[in-house]
Amino acid sequence: MQGGVISCILILSFVSPCLCFTRLNFGLAIKESSYNVMNYGAKGDGKSDDANAFLSAWKNACGVEGVSTLIIPKGKVFMLKDLELKGPCKATSIHIQLLGNIVAPNMDQWGKDKIRLIRISNVKSLKIDGEGKIEGNGSSWWQKCRNCKRPRLLEFYACNDLSVSYVNLANSPGAHISINSGDRSRFVHMNINAPSNSPNTDGFIISGSRNVVFEDSTIATGDDCIAIKAGSSYINATRLACGPGHGISVGSLGENKRRDTVEEVHVKNCTFSGTTNGARIKTWEGGSGYVRKVTFEDIKLIKTGYPIVIDQHYGTKNPNKNAGSLQISEVTFKGFEGTSADGRAISLSCSSNGCFNIILDQINIVSSNPKMKAQASCNNAHGRVGKVIPNVPCMLK
């Protein structure tokens, strides 16, 4: 009997620190709070402007210490007019559950600010998910205001440690998502959809940002699936389905003789289907700066117009072959397989500065039109050609 007591005491003395540690963890647990927009006066009828209710819920979610959740409930449709969710926040992290749908007003119902529908700024550790949808109602904009500046759907400014997943966006008047001045952003399982003839409806526009990841998403628009603009670096795009649209582009850069820079862009295991371009770098004549350390690898092509493009005379009706532009170097196109829409397979149109260390390897592009043969063209492109179809005799060493 005494031996049993001693054994019990020994066991308790062994497990006690674990129990204390567990209690200590519970004792220091971060407070979690949730805020449902319906509790702040949102109607969710798709007609009433629910922006004020969203803003009130956001102020509480942002202002509380610990972890907070903003709930946009399922089964409701929330019409918003120009919503801005501002930080910095007291909350260590915020989770927005987009379970219901958000719709933009009709064109004639927009207020004075026609720059974007939703702007989220200066928020750290923000997570957005939930399989809800943001509908832009862009068709009237495309018809009546085709050549004017049209609003974006969702804009992130100076948001670090951002995670967005399983969100659907459609029919933005302008670009769908913009990421500006952020660090460490991740977009996964996104679905973006707009007609092929919808103008300037880019899927993503990135500027002044670094460490941005795109994975396992579908982007079908009337412009670039992803446009990587000035000041961006360490951008990774993997397992994306792009098309229709204008492909994945670095640029445009150097407009109005600006100095722009982009580096460390890596696109891998992506499909371009019915896009006007595939992998593209585009810069304006007269600009300065650089594009360097860019790779497009393991790319599948389905009737893609211009599958591989470097265009340093972008936006110019009468290109000046003697004009300078940004310095392009260390660019690799590798593992391309599939069809071009016609005979235009590879186009490397570099400025008088020249493009250097351009690598083409393991490429097999044929024309989807049996009457046309896939071809390559170059100007001032310096680099190396490995196993490539079509032949690229114009590459300079």
C-alpha positions as CSV (number, residue, x, y, z in Angstrom):
1,M,0.0,0.0,0.0
2,Q,2.8,2.4,0.9
3,G,4.6,1.6,-2.3
4,G,1.4,2.5,-4.3
5,V,1.2,5.9,-2.5
6,I,4.9,6.5,-3.3
7,S,4.3,5.6,-6.9
8,C,1.3,7.9,-7.1
9,I,3.3,10.8,-5.6
10,L,6.1,10.2,-8.1
11,I,3.7,10.2,-11.0
12,L,2.0,13.4,-9.8
13,S,5.3,15.1,-9.4
14,F,6.2,14.2,-12.9
15,V,3.1,15.4,-14.6
16,S,2.5,18.5,-12.5
17,P,4.9,20.8,-14.6
18,C,3.0,19.9,-17.8
19,L,-0.3,20.7,-16.2
20,C,1.1,24.0,-14.9
21,F,2.5,24.8,-18.3
22,T,-0.9,24.1,-19.9
23,R,-2.7,26.3,-17.4
24,L,0.0,29.0,-17.9
25,N,-0.7,28.9,-21.6
26,F,-4.5,29.2,-21.0
27,G,-3.8,31.9,-18.5
28,L,-1.9,33.9,-21.1
29,A,-4.2,33.0,-24.0
30,I,-4.8,35.9,-26.4
31,K,-8.3,37.3,-26.2
32,E,-10.4,36.5,-29.3
33,S,-13.3,38.7,-30.2
34,S,-15.8,38.5,-33.1
35,Y,-17.9,41.3,-34.8
36,N,-20.7,40.5,-37.1
37,V,-21.6,43.4,-39.5
38,M,-25.3,42.5,-39.0
39,N,-25.1,43.6,-35.4
40,Y,-24.0,47.0,-36.5
41,G,-27.0,47.8,-38.7
42,A,-26.1,46.1,-42.0
43,K,-29.2,45.2,-44.0
44,G,-27.6,42.7,-46.4
45,D,-30.3,43.2,-48.9
46,G,-28.1,44.1,-51.9
47,K,-29.7,47.5,-52.2
48,S,-29.0,49.5,-49.0
49,D,-25.5,51.0,-48.5
50,D,-24.0,48.9,-45.7
51,A,-20.6,50.8,-45.7
52,N,-21.3,52.5,-42.3
53,A,-22.2,49.2,-40.6
54,F,-19.0,47.7,-42.0
55,L,-17.0,50.7,-40.8
56,S,-18.5,50.5,-37.2
57,A,-17.7,46.8,-37.0
58,W,-14.2,47.4,-38.3
59,K,-13.5,50.1,-35.7
60,N,-14.3,47.6,-32.9
61,A,-12.4,44.8,-34.5
62,C,-9.4,47.0,-35.1
63,G,-9.5,48.7,-31.7
64,V,-9.6,45.6,-29.5
65,E,-6.4,44.0,-28.1
66,G,-5.7,40.5,-29.1
67,V,-7.1,38.6,-32.1
68,S,-10.4,39.8,-33.7
69,T,-12.7,38.4,-36.4
70,L,-15.0,40.5,-38.6
71,I,-17.8,38.4,-39.9
72,I,-19.6,39.0,-43.2
73,P,-22.3,36.4,-42.9
74,K,-23.4,33.8,-45.5
75,G,-26.7,34.2,-47.3
76,K,-26.5,38.0,-47.4
77,V,-25.6,40.5,-50.1
78,F,-24.0,43.7,-49.0
79,M,-23.9,46.7,-51.2
80,L,-21.0,49.1,-50.4
81,K,-20.0,52.5,-51.6
82,D,-16.4,53.5,-51.1
83,L,-15.4,51.7,-47.9
84,E,-12.0,52.3,-46.3
85,L,-10.8,50.1,-43.5
86,K,-7.8,51.9,-41.8
87,G,-5.1,50.8,-39.5
88,P,-2.9,50.7,-37.6
89,C,-4.9,48.5,-35.2
90,K,-4.5,47.5,-31.6
91,A,-5.5,44.0,-32.5
92,T,-2.4,41.8,-33.0
93,S,-4.2,40.1,-36.0
94,I,-7.6,40.5,-37.7
95,H,-9.5,37.8,-39.6
96,I,-12.2,38.9,-42.1
97,Q,-14.5,36.0,-42.8
98,L,-16.1,36.8,-46.2
99,L,-18.9,34.3,-46.1
100,G,-21.6,36.4,-47.9
101,N,-21.3,38.5,-51.0
102,I,-20.4,42.1,-51.6
103,V,-21.6,44.1,-54.6
104,A,-20.6,47.4,-56.0
105,P,-23.3,50.0,-56.8
106,N,-24.4,50.6,-60.3
107,M,-22.3,53.2,-62.2
108,D,-24.8,56.1,-61.6
109,Q,-24.9,55.3,-57.8
110,W,-21.2,55.8,-57.1
111,G,-20.2,58.7,-54.9
112,K,-17.5,61.2,-55.5
113,D,-14.6,58.8,-54.9
114,K,-14.5,56.6,-58.0
115,I,-11.0,55.2,-57.3
116,R,-11.9,51.9,-55.6
117,L,-14.7,50.1,-53.9
118,I,-12.8,48.8,-50.8
119,R,-9.4,50.1,-49.5
120,I,-7.6,48.5,-46.6
121,S,-4.6,50.4,-45.4
122,N,-1.8,50.1,-42.8
123,V,-3.1,46.9,-41.3
124,K,-0.7,44.2,-40.1
125,S,-1.4,40.5,-39.9
126,L,-4.7,40.6,-41.8
127,K,-6.3,37.3,-43.0
128,I,-9.3,37.3,-45.4
129,D,-11.0,34.1,-46.5
130,G,-14.5,32.5,-46.7
131,E,-15.4,31.7,-50.3
132,G,-17.6,34.8,-50.5
133,K,-17.7,37.0,-53.6
134,I,-17.1,40.6,-54.5
135,E,-19.1,41.6,-57.6
136,G,-18.0,44.8,-59.4
137,N,-21.0,45.3,-61.7
138,G,-18.6,46.6,-64.3
139,S,-20.5,46.2,-67.5
140,S,-22.0,49.7,-67.6
141,W,-18.6,51.2,-66.9
142,W,-17.0,49.2,-69.8
143,Q,-19.8,50.4,-72.2
144,K,-20.2,54.1,-71.1
145,C,-16.8,54.9,-69.7
146,R,-14.4,52.8,-71.7
147,N,-11.6,55.4,-72.0
148,C,-11.9,56.9,-68.6
149,K,-10.3,55.9,-65.3
150,R,-12.5,53.3,-63.7
151,P,-12.5,52.1,-60.0
152,R,-10.7,49.0,-58.7
153,L,-12.5,46.5,-56.5
154,L,-10.1,45.8,-53.7
155,E,-7.0,47.8,-52.8
156,F,-4.4,47.0,-50.1
157,Y,-2.0,49.7,-49.1
158,A,0.9,49.2,-46.7
159,C,-0.5,45.9,-45.4
160,N,2.3,43.6,-44.1
161,D,1.8,39.9,-43.4
162,L,-1.4,39.7,-45.5
163,S,-3.1,36.5,-46.3
164,V,-6.1,36.2,-48.7
165,S,-7.5,32.9,-49.8
166,Y,-10.7,31.3,-51.3
167,V,-12.1,34.7,-52.3
168,N,-14.0,35.3,-55.6
169,L,-14.0,38.6,-57.5
170,A,-15.8,39.3,-60.7
171,N,-16.5,42.1,-63.2
172,S,-14.5,44.9,-61.7
173,P,-14.9,48.3,-63.5
174,G,-11.1,48.5,-63.5
175,A,-8.5,46.2,-61.9
176,H,-9.7,43.7,-59.4
177,I,-7.0,43.8,-56.7
178,S,-4.0,46.1,-56.2
179,I,-1.2,45.6,-53.7
180,N,0.9,48.7,-53.0
181,S,3.7,49.3,-50.5
182,G,3.3,46.0,-48.7
183,D,5.7,43.2,-47.5
184,R,4.9,39.5,-47.1
185,S,1.5,39.0,-48.9
186,R,0.0,35.7,-49.9
187,F,-2.9,35.0,-52.3
188,V,-4.0,31.4,-52.6
189,H,-7.1,29.7,-54.2
190,M,-8.3,33.0,-55.7
191,N,-10.9,33.1,-58.5
192,I,-11.1,36.2,-60.6
193,N,-13.4,36.5,-63.5
194,A,-14.2,39.1,-66.1
195,P,-15.0,39.0,-69.9
196,S,-12.0,39.0,-72.3
197,N,-13.2,42.3,-73.8
198,S,-13.5,44.1,-70.5
199,P,-10.9,46.9,-70.6
200,N,-8.1,47.2,-67.9
201,T,-9.6,44.6,-65.7
202,D,-6.3,43.2,-64.4
203,G,-6.5,40.4,-61.9
204,F,-3.7,41.8,-59.7
205,I,-1.5,44.9,-59.9
206,I,1.5,45.0,-57.7
207,S,3.6,48.1,-57.0
208,G,6.2,49.0,-54.4
209,S,5.8,45.7,-52.8
210,R,8.0,42.7,-51.9
211,N,7.6,39.1,-50.9
212,V,4.3,38.5,-52.7
213,V,3.1,35.0,-53.3
214,F,0.4,33.8,-55.7
215,E,-0.6,30.1,-55.7
216,D,-3.3,27.7,-57.0
217,S,-5.6,30.4,-58.5
218,T,-7.6,31.0,-61.6
219,I,-7.6,34.5,-63.3
220,A,-9.6,35.3,-66.3
221,T,-9.8,39.0,-67.3
222,G,-9.6,41.5,-70.1
223,D,-6.1,42.6,-69.2
224,D,-3.0,41.2,-67.4
225,C,-3.6,38.3,-65.0
226,I,-0.8,39.8,-63.0
227,A,0.9,43.1,-63.6
228,I,4.2,43.6,-61.7
229,K,5.0,47.3,-61.6
230,A,7.7,49.6,-60.3
231,G,9.4,48.9,-57.0
232,S,8.4,45.3,-56.8
233,S,10.7,42.5,-55.8
234,Y,10.6,38.8,-54.7
235,I,7.3,38.0,-56.5
236,N,6.4,34.3,-56.8
237,A,3.5,32.9,-58.9
238,T,2.9,29.2,-58.9
239,R,0.2,26.9,-60.3
240,L,-1.9,29.6,-61.8
241,A,-4.5,29.3,-64.7
242,C,-4.4,32.5,-66.7
243,G,-6.8,33.2,-69.5
244,P,-8.4,34.9,-71.1
245,G,-6.3,38.0,-70.5
246,H,-2.9,39.5,-71.4
247,G,-0.8,37.0,-69.6
248,I,1.6,37.7,-66.7
249,S,3.5,40.9,-67.2
250,V,6.5,42.7,-65.7
251,G,5.5,46.3,-66.4
252,S,4.8,48.5,-67.9
253,L,7.8,50.4,-66.7
254,G,9.6,53.6,-67.5
255,E,6.7,55.7,-68.8
256,N,7.3,59.4,-69.0
257,K,11.1,58.7,-68.6
258,R,10.7,57.5,-65.0
259,R,13.3,55.4,-63.3
260,D,11.7,52.1,-62.3
261,T,13.0,48.9,-61.0
262,V,11.8,45.3,-60.7
263,E,13.8,42.2,-59.6
264,E,13.4,38.6,-58.4
265,V,10.2,37.6,-60.2
266,H,9.6,33.9,-60.5
267,V,6.7,32.3,-62.4
268,K,6.4,28.5,-62.4
269,N,3.9,25.8,-63.4
270,C,1.4,28.2,-64.9
271,T,-1.0,27.8,-67.8
272,F,-1.8,30.5,-70.4
273,S,-5.0,29.7,-72.3
274,G,-6.3,32.0,-75.0
275,T,-4.3,34.9,-73.7
276,T,-3.0,37.7,-76.0
277,N,0.5,37.3,-74.4
278,G,2.1,34.7,-72.2
279,A,5.2,35.7,-70.3
280,R,5.9,39.4,-71.0
281,I,8.2,42.2,-70.0
282,K,7.2,45.6,-71.2
283,T,9.0,49.0,-70.9
284,W,8.6,52.4,-72.4
285,E,11.2,54.1,-74.5
286,G,13.3,56.7,-72.6
287,G,12.8,55.2,-69.2
288,S,15.7,54.2,-66.9
289,G,16.3,51.7,-64.1
290,Y,16.3,47.9,-64.5
291,V,14.5,44.6,-64.7
292,R,16.6,41.7,-63.5
293,K,16.5,38.1,-62.1
294,V,13.3,37.1,-63.7
295,T,12.3,33.5,-64.5
296,F,9.3,31.9,-66.3
297,E,9.5,28.2,-66.0
298,D,7.4,25.1,-66.8
299,I,4.7,27.0,-68.7
300,K,1.8,25.4,-70.6
301,L,0.5,27.3,-73.6
302,I,-2.9,26.9,-75.2
303,K,-3.4,29.1,-78.3
304,T,-1.4,31.9,-76.7
305,G,-0.7,35.0,-78.7
306,Y,3.0,36.0,-78.3
307,P,3.9,33.3,-75.7
308,I,7.3,34.9,-74.9
309,V,7.7,38.7,-75.2
310,I,10.2,41.4,-74.3
311,D,8.9,44.7,-75.6
312,Q,11.0,47.8,-74.8
313,H,9.0,50.0,-77.2
314,Y,5.7,49.5,-75.4
315,G,3.0,52.0,-76.0
316,T,4.8,53.4,-79.1
317,K,3.1,53.5,-82.5
318,N,6.4,54.2,-84.3
319,P,9.2,52.5,-82.4
320,N,12.6,54.2,-82.3
321,K,15.2,51.5,-82.5
322,N,17.8,53.9,-81.3
323,A,15.9,54.9,-78.1
324,G,17.1,53.6,-74.7
325,S,15.1,52.1,-72.0
326,L,15.5,50.1,-68.7
327,Q,18.3,47.7,-68.5
328,I,17.0,44.1,-68.8
329,S,19.2,41.3,-67.7
330,E,19.2,37.8,-66.2
331,V,15.9,36.7,-67.6
332,T,15.2,33.0,-68.2
333,F,12.4,31.4,-70.2
334,K,12.5,27.6,-69.7
335,G,10.2,24.7,-70.1
336,F,7.5,26.2,-72.4
337,E,5.3,23.7,-74.1
338,G,2.2,24.2,-76.3
339,T,0.7,26.3,-79.0
340,S,0.7,29.9,-80.1
341,A,-2.4,31.4,-81.5
342,D,-0.6,32.0,-84.8
343,G,3.0,32.1,-86.0
344,R,4.3,34.6,-83.4
345,A,6.0,32.5,-80.7
346,I,9.0,34.5,-79.4
347,S,9.6,38.2,-79.7
348,L,12.6,39.9,-78.0
349,S,12.4,43.5,-79.0
350,C,15.1,45.2,-76.9
351,S,16.1,48.9,-76.8
352,S,19.4,50.3,-78.0
353,N,20.8,49.5,-74.6
354,G,20.3,45.8,-75.3
355,C,19.0,43.0,-73.1
356,F,21.7,40.8,-71.6
357,N,21.9,37.2,-70.2
358,I,18.6,36.2,-71.7
359,I,18.2,32.4,-71.6
360,L,15.9,30.3,-73.7
361,D,15.8,26.6,-73.1
362,Q,13.6,23.5,-73.3
363,I,11.0,25.3,-75.3
364,N,8.6,23.7,-77.8
365,I,6.1,26.1,-79.3
366,V,4.1,25.3,-82.4
367,S,1.4,27.2,-84.1
368,S,-2.2,26.2,-83.5
369,N,-2.8,27.2,-87.1
370,P,-1.5,24.5,-89.4
371,K,-1.0,27.0,-92.2
372,M,1.4,29.1,-90.1
373,K,4.8,28.2,-88.8
374,A,5.9,29.4,-85.4
375,Q,8.7,31.9,-85.6
376,A,11.0,33.9,-83.4
377,S,12.3,37.5,-83.8
378,C,14.9,39.5,-81.9
379,N,16.5,42.9,-81.7
380,N,19.5,43.6,-79.5
381,A,18.9,40.5,-77.4
382,H,22.0,38.9,-76.0
383,G,22.1,35.5,-74.3
384,R,22.0,31.8,-74.8
385,V,19.7,29.5,-76.7
386,G,19.4,25.8,-75.7
387,K,16.8,23.3,-77.0
388,V,14.2,25.6,-78.5
389,I,11.5,25.2,-81.1
390,P,11.1,27.4,-83.1
391,N,14.7,28.2,-84.0
392,V,16.1,31.5,-82.6
393,P,19.0,32.4,-84.9
394,C,18.7,36.1,-84.0
395,M,20.0,35.9,-80.4
396,L,23.3,37.7,-80.0
397,K,26.1,36.4,-77.7
